Amino acid sequence: MTQRTGAARPPGEPRRVAYLYLLPAFLIYAAFLLYPIGRAVHLSFFDWDGLSLGRWAGLDNYVALVADEGLRAAFGHALVLIVFYAVVPLAIGLALAAILHHAKVRGLGFFRTVVFLPQVIAMVVVAVAWRRIYAPDGTLNSLLGALGLDSLTRGWLGDHTFALPAVGVVGTWFETGLVTVLLLAGMSRIPVELYEAARLDGAGAVKEFFAVTLPSVRGEIAVALTLTVIAALRTFDLVYVTTRGGPGDSTSVPSYEVYHRAFGLSQVGSAAAIGVTLTVVIFAISFGINRFADRGAT
């Protein structure tokens, strides 16, 4: 037998050469992501106003985060927004995508463009438009008045009970198109033979959906949930433009608290602790979604 020579090495050997190719991209990634995260973690252990010399605080900022009722409420509001940003759009998107996939609607490409349109509009523009819709003299109240439902009119964004759901509805409107397009793309790849086999077994439309369609788009569902959950948890511009966390703190969310504490209250250490905690929560939920999707696929 002849011994392997240097010329007969498989592609990519020696491995240190491959790492050199990855180095430029890794340096950019480290400079713009890993270093800021590390710096935020470092600042979270200090009591610092952003200008004077910081004082070591240890875990005090994290203890205060757990003890502060307002901050706990902000994270609770973010979880409520997950329902509006992720769960409701997923339910609507599944129904719309299934109907459009089976109905073979003409002009499907145009429909995809229309439902996806909110994604290409800046959220600040979306927030300004919906703030006008929700205004006391806005479109929504005018419509309710025209229908004889004047008793239901209110200042939606100024109502302690309805302000958070009103913000959530904007998230539902914004994310539904993205979810629908993702699911339509997944359903278009399902082999027709699977549906034919289900029909031969006597499956109706509902059973066909749960037996064939839903398992086949598990990957797309995981992607949609990951994107929409992240969008819900890091919501800032929508809240900032529409309510500024009000009325009171009824629409305050972690991202807004980071901004408010860092630039409004000069509590940079506390803001950093909130940001680090929010990052961990986003990572944990995203990891859980993908683990669940991978387990279901095996």
C-alpha positions, 0 to 999 in steps of 0.5 A, spaced: 500 500 500 502 506 498 502 512 503 498 518 503 502 524 500 501 531 501 498 532 494 493 526 496 490 530 502 482 531 501 479 538 500 480 543 506 486 540 509 490 542 513 484 545 516 488 551 519 487 554 512 480 553 512 479 557 518 484 563 515 478 563 510 473 564 515 477 569 519 475 576 515 468 574 516 469 572 523 472 579 525 467 583 522 462 578 526 466 579 532 466 587 532 459 588 530 456 583 534 460 579 539 464 585 542 457 590 543 454 584 547 460 583 551 460 590 552 453 590 554 454 584 559 460 588 562 456 595 563 450 591 566 455 590 572 456 597 574 452 603 576 453 608 571 450 614 568 453 614 562 458 620 563 461 620 570 465 614 573 461 608 574 461 604 580 461 596 581 454 594 582 455 586 581 448 583 580 444 589 583 442 591 576 439 584 575 436 583 582 433 590 581 430 587 574 426 582 578 424 586 584 422 592 580 414 591 578 414 595 572 420 591 569 416 585 570 410 588 567 414 590 561 416 583 560 409 581 561 407 586 555 412 583 551 409 576 552 402 578 550 405 581 544 408 574 542 400 572 541 399 578 537 405 578 533 406 570 532 400 566 534 395 570 531 399 571 524 400 563 524 393 561 525 391 566 520 397 565 515 395 557 515 388 558 514 390 563 508 395 559 505 391 553 505 385 556 502 390 559 496 394 553 495 388 548 494 384 553 491 389 555 485 387 562 485 389 566 479 394 572 480 397 568 486 403 572 485 400 579 485 396 576 492 403 574 495 406 581 493 400 585 496 400 581 503 407 582 503 407 589 502 407 591 510 414 588 510 417 593 506 414 599 509 418 602 515 415 601 522 415 608 523 411 609 517 406 604 519 406 606 526 404 614 524 399 611 520 396 606 525 396 612 530 392 616 526 387 610 525 386 609 532 386 617 534 379 619 537 377 623 531 381 617 526 378 612 521 376 607 526 372 611 531 369 614 524 367 607 522 364 605 528 360 611 528 358 610 521 355 603 523 351 606 529 356 603 534 358 610 538 358 607 544 365 603 542 369 609 540 374 611 544 381 614 544 384 607 543 392 608 544 390 612 551 386 607 554 389 603 559 385 597 557 385 597 550 392 600 548 396 594 548 391 590 544 391 596 539 399 596 539 398 588 538 393 588 532 398 593 528 403 587 529 398 582 527 397 586 521 404 587 519 406 580 520 401 576 517 403 577 510 410 574 512 407 568 515 402 567 509 408 567 504 413 563 508 407 558 508 405 558 501 412 557 499 412 551 503 406 548 501 408 549 494 413 544 495 408 538 498 408 532 493 401 532 490 401 524 491 401 525 498 394 529 497 392 523 492 394 518 497 390 521 503 384 522 498 384 515 497 384 513 504 377 517 505 380 524 508 376 530 507 379 537 507 380 538 514 383 531 515 388 532 509 390 539 512 392 536 519 395 529 516 399 532 510 399 539 510 401 541 517 407 536 518 410 538 511 410 545 513 413 544 520 420 547 518 416 553 515 412 554 521 419 554 525 422 559 521 415 564 521 415 563 529 422 564 530 422 571 526 415 573 529 417 572 536 423 575 535 420 581 532 415 581 538 420 581 543 424 587 540 419 591 539 421 598 540 419 603 534 412 601 534 411 603 541 415 609 541 411 612 536 404 610 538 404 610 546 411 612 549 410 606 553 403 609 556 398 610 558 402 610 565 406 603 563 401 599 560 404 598 553 412 599 556 416 593 553 423 591 555 426 595 548 423 601 550 425 600 557 432 600 555 432 606 551 428 610 557 433 608 562 439 609 558 437 616 555 431 618 559 434 616 566 441 616 565 441 609 568 446 605 563 447 599 567 440 598 569 439 599 561 444 594 559 442 589 564 435 589 561 438 588 554 442 582 556 436 579 559 432 580 553 437 577 549 437 571 553 430 570 553 430 571 545 435 566 545 432 561 549 425 562 546 428 561 539 432 555 541 426 552 544 422 553 537 427 550 533 429 544 538 421 542 538 421 543 530 427 538 529 424 533 534 418 533 530 421 532 524 425 526 526 
